[in-house]
Amino acid sequence: EKAVNLKKDLAEMQEWMTQAEEEYLEKDFEYKSPEELENAVEEMKRAKEDVLQKEVRVKILKDNIKMLAAKVPSSGQDLATELNVVLENYQLLCNRIRGKCHTLEEVWSCWIELLQYLDLETAWLNNLEERVQMAENLPDKLDAVNDALESLESVLRHPADNRTQIRELGQTLIDGGILDDIISEKLEAFNARYEELSHLAVSRQIALEQQLQTMRETDHMLQVLQENLVELDRQLTSYLTDRVDAFQMPQEAQ
């Protein structure tokens, strides 16, 4: 009777594993929204816990069959053969579910990481847009133009590492058919804004550099003219002090 019950337990265990495999491993998932992906991750976590909880039952079966084999070798031998099959299938099921759970967790982590990088780069784009706007309609002063140029250049020195991560993470998920429509839309919007603002910022940078160069050249010319006027004033003052007749002065002094 005990052998019959153990045989029945082994059959039930095998049937349960077959159902678990169909439910968790053979079902075709489609992840078209973050909610679907998150639900799939949680479902696989529950599946992993459910399968691992059966480890106690498997151990009890194993111990009972060993005890029976020790007492009734003939009955125990047949059950031991069936047990080995169940143990092998159980271990395979555990490994596959662990693997799928790990894969889905990695995919979810990849999605979260992509969102974080997009948030960082969006904040940078907002800052860049603000600096470009601040560089417009500046007062006609050398310091104001120079400060605006330095401020804009400091933002433009932003490294490209985050954008590389965005491209790679997005492509990885899209290649896997995961959230591809949503990610494609997000990347398209981000790239379009990045290209537009980058082009606008570089154009504004060039304009500020040219404006700054012109203002510096003008300042230099005014400085030279001022120095010449001071020297001329000194010469004229000297002539007047010495009561030199105008017709005796150099032509430029007259």
C-alpha positions in Angstrom: 0.0 0.0 0.0 2.8 2.4 0.8 4.4 1.7 -2.5 1.1 2.4 -4.3 0.8 5.7 -2.4 4.4 6.8 -3.2 3.8 5.9 -6.9 0.7 8.0 -6.9 2.7 10.9 -5.2 5.3 10.6 -7.9 2.7 10.7 -10.7 1.1 13.8 -9.1 4.4 15.5 -8.8 5.2 14.8 -12.5 1.7 16.1 -13.5 2.3 19.3 -11.5 5.6 19.9 -13.1 4.1 19.4 -16.6 1.4 22.0 -15.8 4.0 24.4 -14.4 6.1 24.1 -17.5 3.1 24.8 -19.7 1.9 27.7 -17.6 5.3 29.5 -17.0 7.6 28.4 -19.7 5.6 27.6 -22.8 3.2 30.6 -22.7 4.1 33.2 -25.3 4.4 36.6 -23.7 4.2 39.9 -25.5 5.5 42.9 -23.7 4.0 46.0 -25.4 3.6 48.1 -22.3 5.6 48.6 -19.1 2.6 47.3 -17.1 2.7 44.0 -19.1 6.4 43.6 -18.5 6.2 44.4 -14.8 3.3 41.9 -14.4 5.3 39.2 -16.2 8.3 39.8 -13.9 6.1 39.5 -10.8 4.4 36.3 -12.2 7.8 34.7 -12.8 8.9 35.6 -9.3 5.8 33.9 -7.9 6.5 30.9 -10.2 10.0 30.6 -8.9 8.8 30.7 -5.3 6.1 28.1 -6.1 8.5 25.7 -7.7 11.2 26.1 -5.0 8.6 25.4 -2.3 8.0 22.0 -3.8 11.6 21.1 -2.9 10.4 20.0 0.5 7.9 17.7 -1.0 10.5 16.2 -3.4 12.8 15.6 -0.5 10.1 13.8 1.5 9.3 11.6 -1.5 13.0 10.8 -1.9 13.4 9.9 1.8 10.3 7.8 1.8 11.3 5.9 -1.3 14.8 5.2 0.1 13.2 3.9 3.3 10.9 1.6 1.3 13.8 0.4 -0.8 15.7 -0.5 2.3 12.7 -2.6 3.6 11.3 -3.9 0.3 14.1 -3.8 -2.4 11.9 -5.1 -5.2 9.2 -2.4 -4.8 11.8 0.3 -3.9 13.9 -0.3 -7.0 11.0 0.5 -9.4 10.1 3.6 -7.4 13.7 4.7 -7.3 13.8 4.6 -11.1 10.7 6.8 -11.3 12.1 9.0 -8.6 15.2 9.7 -10.6 13.2 10.8 -13.5 11.1 13.1 -11.3 14.2 14.5 -9.7 15.8 15.2 -13.0 12.7 16.9 -14.4 12.3 18.9 -11.2 15.8 20.2 -11.3 15.4 21.0 -15.0 12.2 22.9 -14.2 13.8 24.8 -11.4 16.8 25.8 -13.6 14.6 26.9 -16.5 12.2 29.0 -14.3 15.2 30.6 -12.5 16.7 31.4 -15.8 13.5 33.0 -17.2 12.9 34.9 -14.0 16.5 36.2 -14.1 16.1 37.2 -17.8 12.8 39.1 -17.1 14.4 40.9 -14.1 17.3 41.9 -16.3 14.9 43.2 -19.0 13.0 45.2 -16.4 16.2 46.6 -15.0 17.2 47.5 -18.6 14.0 49.4 -19.1 14.3 51.3 -15.7 17.9 52.1 -16.5 16.8 53.5 -20.0 14.2 55.7 -18.3 16.9 57.0 -15.8 19.3 57.9 -18.6 16.5 59.6 -20.6 15.6 61.7 -17.5 19.2 62.7 -17.1 19.6 63.7 -20.7 16.3 65.5 -20.8 17.4 67.6 -17.8 20.6 68.4 -19.7 18.6 69.4 -22.8 16.4 71.7 -20.6 19.5 73.3 -19.3 21.0 73.7 -22.7 17.7 75.3 -24.0 17.8 77.7 -21.1 21.4 78.7 -21.7 20.6 79.3 -25.4 17.7 81.6 -24.5 19.9 83.5 -22.0 22.4 84.1 -24.8 19.9 86.0 -26.8 19.2 89.8 -26.7 22.4 90.4 -24.6 23.4 94.0 -23.6 26.2 95.3 -25.9 28.9 94.7 -23.3 32.0 92.7 -23.5 31.6 91.0 -20.1 28.0 90.1 -20.8 28.8 88.4 -24.1 31.8 86.7 -22.7 29.9 85.3 -19.7 27.1 84.0 -22.0 29.6 82.3 -24.3 31.4 80.6 -21.4 28.1 79.5 -19.8 27.0 78.0 -23.1 30.3 76.3 -23.8 30.3 74.7 -20.3 26.9 73.0 -21.1 28.0 71.9 -24.5 31.0 70.1 -23.0 28.5 67.5 -21.7 29.9 64.0 -22.3 28.2 61.6 -24.8 28.3 58.6 -22.5 24.6 58.8 -21.5 23.4 59.1 -25.1 25.5 56.0 -25.9 23.8 54.1 -23.1 20.4 55.3 -24.3 21.1 54.1 -27.8 22.4 50.7 -26.7 19.7 50.0 -24.0 17.0 51.0 -26.4 18.3 48.9 -29.2 18.7 45.9 -27.0 15.1 46.0 -25.9 13.8 46.8 -29.4 15.8 43.8 -30.8 14.1 41.6 -28.2 10.6 42.9 -29.3 10.1 44.3 -25.8 8.3 47.7 -25.5 9.5 48.4 -29.0 6.8 50.8 -30.0 7.1 52.9 -26.8 10.9 52.9 -26.9 11.0 53.8 -30.5 8.7 56.8 -29.9 10.7 57.9 -26.9 14.0 57.7 -28.7 12.7 59.4 -31.8 11.4 62.4 -29.7 14.6 62.6 -27.7 16.9 62.4 -30.7 14.9 65.0 -32.6 15.0 67.5 -29.7 18.7 66.7 -29.2 19.6 67.4 -32.8 17.5 70.6 -32.9 18.9 72.1 -29.7 22.5 71.0 -30.4 22.4 72.7 -33.8 20.8 75.8 -32.3 23.4 76.0 -29.5 26.4 75.6 -31.8 25.0 78.3 -34.1 24.5 80.6 -31.1 28.0 79.7 -29.9 29.6 80.7 -33.2 27.6 83.9 -33.3 28.7 84.8 -29.8 32.4 84.1 -30.7 32.1 86.4 -33.7 30.4 89.1 -31.7 33.0 88.8 -29.0 35.9 89.0 -31.5 34.3 92.1 -33.1 33.9 93.8 -29.8 37.5 93.0 -28.8 38.8 94.4 -32.0 36.6 97.5 -31.6 37.9 97.9 -28.0 41.4 97.6 -29.2 40.9 100.2 -31.9 39.4 102.6 -29.3 42.2 102.0 -27.0 44.8 102.8 -29.7 42.8 105.9 -30.7 42.6 107.0 -27.0 46.4 106.6 -26.6 47.0 108.6 -29.8 44.7 111.4 -28.6 46.5 111.5 -25.2 49.8 111.8 -27.0 48.5 114.5 -29.4 47.1 116.4 -26.4 50.5 116.2 -24.7 52.2 117.5 -27.8 49.7 120.4 -28.3 50.0 121.3 -24.6 53.8 121.4 -25.0 53.5 123.6 -28.1 51.2 126.0 -26.4 53.4 126.2 -23.3 56.4 126.9 -25.5 54.4 129.5 -27.5 55.3 127.8 -30.7 53.7 129.5 -33.8 51.1 127.3 -35.5 52.9 127.5 -38.8 55.9 126.0 -37.2 54.0 123.0 -36.0 53.9 119.7 -38.0 51.0 119.5 -40.3 49.1 117.0 -38.1 49.4 119.3 -35.1 48.0 122.2 -37.2 
